[in-house]
Amino acid sequence: MAGVSPSAKTFTTKQGQYLAFIHLYTKLHRRPPAEADIREYFRVSPPSVHQMVLTLERVGLIKRQQRTARSIEVLVDPKCLPELI
């Protein structure tokens, strides 16, 4: 992960679940999830997923490459992520 100290970033329970999903999906599939993958797992609307991705990026918990699909990178130490429910 991009060198963010574990205690430097805090997140809500919901944000933690999204981060844990993105991390686990990336580990299992060797590529980050698409927003559609996140939507299917959490059973939420496309705008809800997109808003959460924007929020996670704005607060510095993930980074993405603009105009590049499946480019989400979690910036939180995996040891600090919650169990995925």
N, C-alpha and C positions, 0 to 999 in steps of 0.2 A: 504494500500500500504506500501511498505517496508521502510517507514520512510525517504524518500528523500524529501528534502524541495522543495517547488514549484519553487523557483527561482534558485535552484542549477543546473537544467538541462534545456537546450534550445534545440529546435528541429526545423527542416524545416517544411514548410507547408505540404509537402508530408509525412514526418515522423509523423506529427501530425494526419493526416488522418488515417494512419495505426494504430497508438496508440489508437485513438478514436474508430476505428473499433474493435480492440482487446478487449478494455475495454467493449464496448457495447455488443459484442458477448458473452463475458464471463458472463456479468450480465444477459443477456437474457437466455442463454443456460446452465448456471451453470457449464461451463467448457470452457477452452480457445479454440479458433479456431485451426483447422489444417491449414497447409499452403494451402491446396486445397480450404478451405473455403475463405481464404484471396484472393487467386487467382481468384476465381469465382466472388467475390464482386468487385474487382478492375479491372477485365478483363485484366490481365497481364499474362506473361509467368511464369511457375514454377521457372526458374532461377531468374527472377526479384523478386519474392516474397522471395525466399530463401536469396538472397543477401540483401534485406531490413531487414529481420529478423536478419541476421548476423550483419548488420550495427547497428541496434537498440540495439542489445546486446553489441556490442563492445563499443558504446558510453555511455552505462549504463542506457538506457531508459527502457529496459526490462531485465528480467533474464529468463533462461530456465534451465531445468535439462537435462543433456546430456543423450541421448538414451532413452528419455521418450517422448512419443507422447503427444501432447496437453498440454505442460507444460509452455507455455508463461505466464509470470506475468508482468504486466505493473508497472513500478516503479515511475511513474509520478502521482502526485495528480490529481484525476479525475477533480477537479475544474479548473485545468490548461489546460485541453484538449480542442481542438476546437470542434465546431459542426461538426458532420459527414455529408459530402455532398453526 
